[in-house]
Amino acid sequence: MSLKAISPKDAAALDKDLMEVGGFSLDQLMELAGLSVSQADSSIQSEADSSYAYQEEMAWSQLVISPITGTTLRFTTPSRRLKIQLKNLNVPFVPDFTEALKSADLVIDAIFGFSFGGPLREPFPSIIYQMEETKVPVLSIDAPSSWDITTGPPKEGPGSKFMPGALVSLTAPKPCVKWYRGRHFVGGRFLTKDIAEKYDLDLPEYPGIDQIVEVGVDADEKL
């Protein structure tokens, strides 16, 4: 099964509709996105280790890498609240990606949003090179970092060889999915029928109460 891709312009408008028409707050959308990503992680890891589901309940989010700080954060207020929550839960932020990668079981690649446009500035080139080369499983959100959301991976430089093992498309695939080769999940069960019809999107059949569904990567592009 493959789904229609949504353009960056429509993806931004859809997020606005979810808040203005759908009644969601920004925090809620971020939490729903996080839930989709965590379920994709669970699906991937549980296939490799049948005991993972129990382990994840005890060990999920033991550390968070935070290469961006201060006023450069796009969503300042939710990010501040998240930092306070994680601090209260004793989940540490660590500044050294290279060192943390040595003991990591999984990398969640969520550096940029779907509106990313180069060029890259440090520390991002070195982080992306490490994600290209690591043997640790990488799960990207919407687009592998450094990829253009429409034209896919860069021709050269950081990210030109970056192909994560799994990709989660939030609400709908983005056009760059046509260049992706790996496991592809869509998360966005909260889309209403009216909003899906407005943007001419397919609503996949989500199994049970899951927030994700695995689909093909040959999305039909709708720009």
N, C-alpha and C positions, 0 to 999 in steps of 0.2 A: 504494500500500500504506500502510495506517495500522496503528498498534500500540496496545495498551492502555496507558493512563496508570497510573502508580503513585502512590499517595498519599504525602505527606511522612512519615507514620508508618511505612508499609511500606518506604519508601526508606531510612530510618534503620536499621530492623531488618534489611533486606537487606545493608547495609554491615557490620553486626555479624556476620551469618551468613557473609559472605565471609571475614571474618577468623577467626571461631571454628570454622566448619565447613569453609570452602573452603581454609584454610591460607594466606591472603594476609596480608602485613603491611600496615600503613597506608602505608608508603613505596611498596610495590609497587602498591597501588591508585592512589595519586597519580600514579605514573609511567605506569601504563596509561591513566589519564584524560588525561594530557599527550600520550601517543602518539595517542590518538583525536583530540584537538584538532589536533595537528600534521598528521594525515592529512586532516582536514577542510579545514584551511587550504591544504594542498597541492592538494586537489581543486578548491577555489575558484580559487586563483591560477593553476593550470596551464591552466585553461580560457581565462583571459584572456591568458596568455603561455606559449607552448609551451616556452620555455627556462627557466621558473620552477623546474622540478624540479631542474635543475643548480644554479641560483642559490641555492636554498634550502639545498642541501647545504653551501654555502660561507658563507651569511650568516644562518642561522637564529638567532634570539634574540640580536641584537646589543645590546639593552638591555632592562632590566626596570624597570617602574615599581613603586615600593613605597610606597604611601601609608600603610601600617600598619607600625609597628615595635614592638619591645620585647615586653612581656608581653601585649599585646592580640592577638597572633597566636594563632589557635585551636590549631594543632598546633605547639607551641613547638619540640620537638626536631627533627622533620623540617625545619622552616623554618630552623632554625639550620644544619643540615647543608647545606641547599640554598644558603644564603647563602655558606657556605665554599666549596662547589663552584663556584659562579658566580664568586666572587672569584678562585679559582685558575685559572679559564678566561678571566679578563679580560672577563667580561660585566658591565658596570656597572649599578648601581642608580641611577636618577635620580629626584629628588624632585618635579620640576616637570612635571606632566602637560601643562599648556598649552604649554610650550615644546617638549616631546618630540613632541606631536601634529603640530607644524608639519612635521616631517620623517618622520613615520611612514608606512609602507605598509599597515599593518594594526593594528587594535586588538583584542586579545583581552580580552573583558569577563568577568573572573572575580573580581569584587570580593566577592560574597556567595555563600553556599551555599544549598541548597534550604530551609534553616530560617530564612531571613531574615524579619524583621518590623520595620516602621518604628517610630518616625520616623527619618529620615536625619539624620546630623550631619556637619558639615564635616570633611574636604574632599569628601565624597561627593556632595552636591547639585551642586556646581560641576562635578565630573567627569562626572556623568551628564548634565547639561545640555549639556556639550561633546560627549559621545557622541551625543546626540540630533541635534545640529546639524552635526557634521562630515561631510565628503564622503569621508573615509577609511573603507574597509570595516571593519565591526565584526562580530566573531564572538563570540557570547555562549555561556556554558556553563550548561546546565540551565534557566536563566531569565534574561532580560534584567535587569540590575541595577535595583533599585527595584520590580520586579514582585513581587507576592505569588505564591507558588508554586501556590496554588489558585485565586485570584480574578483573577489577571492584572495588567495595568497599573493604576497608581493613577488615580483619577478626575481629579486635578489635581496640579500641582507637578512636581518632578523625576521624569522617567520616564514621564509621562502620554502623551508623544508619541514615546517611545523604541521604535523598531522596527529592530533590527539586521538586517543583510543575511543573516546565517546564524546558526543555533542548533545546538549539539551537546547532545543529551540523553544523559547517561551512564547506562548499564544499561537505562533505559526512559524514555519521555516522562513529563513531569510534567503535572498537570492544566492548568496555565496555557498549555500549547501550543495550546489551542483558540483563544486570542486572537492567536496569532502568525501573521504573514504573511511568509514568506521561505523560504529554503532550510533544510531541517531534516534533520539527521543524527543517527543513534543510534550510540553507541559502547559496546561492552560484550560483546565476543566471549568474554570469560573467564567468563561466567555458565554454571554447570553446569545440566544438564537438571533435576536435583532442585530446585535453588534457584528456577529459572524456574517450575517447576510449583507450588512452595510458594506463590509470589506470583501465580500465574495470569498469567504474562507470556508474550508471544509472543517466540520466538527468530527473528529475521529471518535470511534467507540472506545471509551476508556473501560478497562476491565474492573469489575468490582467497585471498590471505592478508591482505586488508584488515581493519582494526580498526573500520571505520565502514561504514554503509550509509545512503543517502539515502532518506528515507521521507516520507509525507505529514504534514500537520499536524492532521488531523482525528481525533486519537486518541480511542479509546473510553475514557471515564473509569471507573476502578474504584476506589471509595473504601471 
